[in-house]
């Protein structure tokens, strides 16, 4: 019984590591799809300043500004929001 417990204690970190590596492989395609959808939404809804940031600084900076604008829009009451179209 003690030998079995000792083997489980020694094997647990390796089993946990294998599980984490497996879950990373499962998660990678899911996060790639989420980023692609977010870029698609960005290209549809971005304002000219965000598109300029996209061209000058790259995807990550532009998406950060886009996310900030969307989070600020959610904080405003519905009557004070501007219609962009």
C-alpha positions as CSV (number, residue, x, y, z in Angstrom):
1,X,0.0,0.0,0.0
2,X,2.8,2.4,0.9
3,X,4.6,1.6,-2.4
4,X,1.4,2.4,-4.4
5,X,1.0,5.7,-2.6
6,X,4.6,6.6,-3.3
7,X,4.3,5.8,-7.0
8,X,1.2,7.9,-7.2
9,X,3.0,10.8,-5.5
10,X,5.9,10.5,-7.9
11,X,3.7,10.1,-11.0
12,X,1.2,12.9,-10.3
13,X,3.3,15.8,-11.5
14,X,4.0,14.0,-14.8
15,X,0.4,13.1,-15.3
16,X,-0.6,16.7,-14.6
17,X,2.1,18.0,-17.0
18,X,0.8,15.7,-19.8
19,X,-2.8,16.8,-19.2
20,X,-1.7,20.5,-19.4
21,X,0.1,19.9,-22.7
22,X,-2.9,18.1,-24.1
23,X,-5.2,20.9,-23.0
24,X,-2.9,23.4,-24.7
25,X,-3.2,21.6,-28.0
26,X,-7.0,21.6,-27.6
27,X,-7.1,25.3,-26.7
28,X,-4.8,26.6,-29.5
29,X,-7.3,26.2,-32.4
30,X,-10.1,27.7,-30.3
31,X,-8.1,30.9,-29.4
32,X,-7.0,31.3,-33.1
33,X,-10.6,31.2,-34.2
34,X,-11.6,33.8,-31.5
35,X,-8.8,36.2,-32.6
36,X,-9.9,35.8,-36.3
37,X,-13.5,36.7,-35.4
38,X,-12.3,39.7,-33.3
39,X,-10.2,40.9,-36.3
40,X,-13.2,40.5,-38.6
41,X,-15.4,42.5,-36.2
42,X,-12.6,45.1,-35.9
43,X,-12.4,45.5,-39.7
44,X,-16.2,45.9,-39.9
45,X,-16.6,48.4,-37.0
46,X,-13.3,50.2,-36.6
47,X,-13.2,54.0,-36.9
48,X,-10.6,55.8,-39.1
49,X,-8.2,56.4,-36.2
50,X,-8.2,52.7,-35.3
51,X,-7.6,51.7,-38.9
52,X,-4.7,54.2,-39.0
53,X,-3.3,52.6,-35.9
54,X,-3.7,49.2,-37.5
55,X,-1.7,50.3,-40.5
56,X,1.0,52.1,-38.5
57,X,1.5,50.0,-35.4
58,X,0.0,46.6,-36.2
59,X,-2.8,44.3,-35.1
60,X,-2.2,44.2,-31.4
61,X,-2.2,48.0,-30.8
62,X,-5.2,48.5,-33.0
63,X,-7.2,45.7,-31.3
64,X,-6.3,47.2,-27.9
65,X,-7.7,50.6,-28.9
66,X,-10.8,49.0,-30.4
67,X,-11.4,47.0,-27.2
68,X,-11.0,50.2,-25.1
69,X,-13.5,52.0,-27.2
70,X,-16.0,49.1,-27.0
71,X,-15.6,48.9,-23.2
72,X,-16.2,52.7,-22.9
73,X,-19.3,52.5,-25.1
74,X,-20.7,49.9,-22.7
75,X,-20.3,52.2,-19.7
76,X,-22.2,55.0,-21.3
77,X,-26.0,55.2,-20.8
78,X,-27.9,54.2,-24.0
79,X,-29.2,57.7,-24.7
80,X,-25.8,59.3,-24.9
81,X,-24.2,57.0,-27.4
82,X,-23.5,58.3,-30.9
83,X,-24.6,56.4,-33.9
84,X,-21.6,55.6,-36.1
85,X,-23.6,54.8,-39.2
